[in-house]
Amino acid sequence: MNDSDKGAGRAAQSKRADARRNKETLLDAAAAVFVTSGVEAPVRDIAAKAGVGLGTIYRHFPTRADLIIAVYRHQVDACAEAGPALLATSATPHAALGQWIDLFVDFLVTKHGLAAVLHSDDAGFETLHAYFLDRLVPVCAQLLEAAAAAGEIRSDLEAYELMRGVGNLCIGADSDPRYDARRLVELLIAGLRRPH
């Protein structure tokens, strides 16, 4: 391979990395707009927040459903990737579990309208729900296993069971100002600790 081939390869890699970053910026902007304005927010609002033209959004996501699905997957991926990072940087595995559950609650509470829109296409929703479980249950299991191995929590809890319980505590949290789901979830996580 000569130098011009190597240069072209680096340029192509750089271009792909830029495109990936741009797409992530766009998905982050869409997620932020969805949280504040719902999934029916005008695409021009998303474009303005991302600092791109409408054409850029439509080139990546021809339909609103494509954009909603991509945002959902992007948020699931971010939550999944946070687990190992928190385990590596937190003071204890139980602290990492608590921080990760906070992110999970953010994901559940802030995806305004996503679930309702996705329910309109049952097959699409089932695929996304399977993706959600495939990505997040193993991360939660890793955190639970680390905390149990450190002797911080009981060892008889399944990741799916905990995530389902947290999800149930979050139902209606965005529509009732008298209900603080985060506080109840914190009590649940605190309750996992082994008595000393």
Secondary structure, 3 states (H helix, E strand, C coil): CCHHHHHHHHHHHHHHHHHHHHHHHHHHHHHHHHHHHCCCCCHHHHHHHHCCCHHHHHHHCCCHHHHHHHHHHHHHHHHHHHHHHHHHHCCCHHHHHHHHHHHHHHHHHHCCCHHHHHHCCHHHHHHHHHHHHHHHHHHHHHHHHHHHHCCCECCCCCHHHHHHHHHHHHCCCCCCCCCCHHHHHHHHHHHCECCC
